[in-house]
Amino acid sequence: MRVDIGFPLTLEHIHSASPADLITALRSWIARDNPTCLMHPHGFLVVLLQRSDKQDWRFHFWPKGPRKLTGMPAMIHTHDKIIESRIIKAALQTSSMK
């Protein structure tokens, strides 16, 4: 069973498109369809892009600055499907340990 939520991109396009093109497509789709976002207990937003019996596609948006962590005390957890990621835009930030 495949749930059609209107996300317009194929897996091939996601793998091959430039980060700028992907960000533009994501922003356009979010503005047009206003999909439901969930706040993950680790402090980032999750948008479901596609879902089938074999795979889920999700967009994770990590806000700038400190995140508010809630629930899920384990920092490592498992999923019932294979995880494959494509980082569209990122920056590493170091924090001082006191």
N, C-alpha and C positions, 0 to 999 in steps of 0.2 A: 504494500500500500504506500502510495506517495501522497503527501500532503502538499497541495499547490498553494503557496502563500504569496505568489506573484513576484518572487525574486527573479529578475530578468537574466542573470548571467549563468553561463555553463561552467562546469568544472575546468574545461580546457581554457576558457577565457580567464578564469581566476588564476590559473597557473601561468599564463603567458602575458597578460595585460600589464602595463606599467602601473606602479603604485598610484600615480596621479589619476589615471583612468579609472582604477578601482575605487578610489575615494570619491571621484565625481559620480560614478554609477551608484555607489552606496548612498551618498547624500541625496541624489535624485530619487531613488527608490524609497528612502525613509521619508522624505518630504511628501511624496505622492501617496504612499500607502499607510504611513504612520503605524508601523508594526509595533507589537508589544515588546517592551524591553523589561528584562528582569535584573534586579540588583543581586549580583553574586555575593555570597558571604565574605569573599576576599576583597570586596570593594570595587569591582568593575561591572560595567553593564554588559549584558548578553542579549543579542538579537538573533532569533532563530531565522535562518535564511532559507533552508529547505530541510525536509524530513522525509525519510522513507524507512522501510523495514531494515535496511542495511546501513544507512548513514544519516547523520544530521550535519547540516552546515550551520555554523554559528559565527557571528561577528562579535568579537570582544573589544570593548572600548574601555581603555584604562584612562581615567581622568588624570589631569595634571595635579601635582601636589600630593599631600598625604591622603591615604585611603582610610575609610572607616571600616574596620574588620568586625563582622558580626557572625555569630554561630560558627559552625564547622571548625572545631579547634585544630584538626589535623591539617598541616600545610601541604601534605601529599595525599592525593586520593586517586582512585581509579575510575575509569569509565567502561561501559560495556561495549564500546566500539573502538576501532583503531583511530588514534588521533594523528592528524596531519595538519600542520600549521603553515601559514604564509604570513610573514610579518609585512605589513604594508608601510607602516611608518613607526619608527621607534627611536628612543634615546635612552641611554643608560644614565642613571643617576646614582651617585655614591652617597652613602650616609656615614656620618662619623659614629663610631661605636664608643660610648663612654663607659 
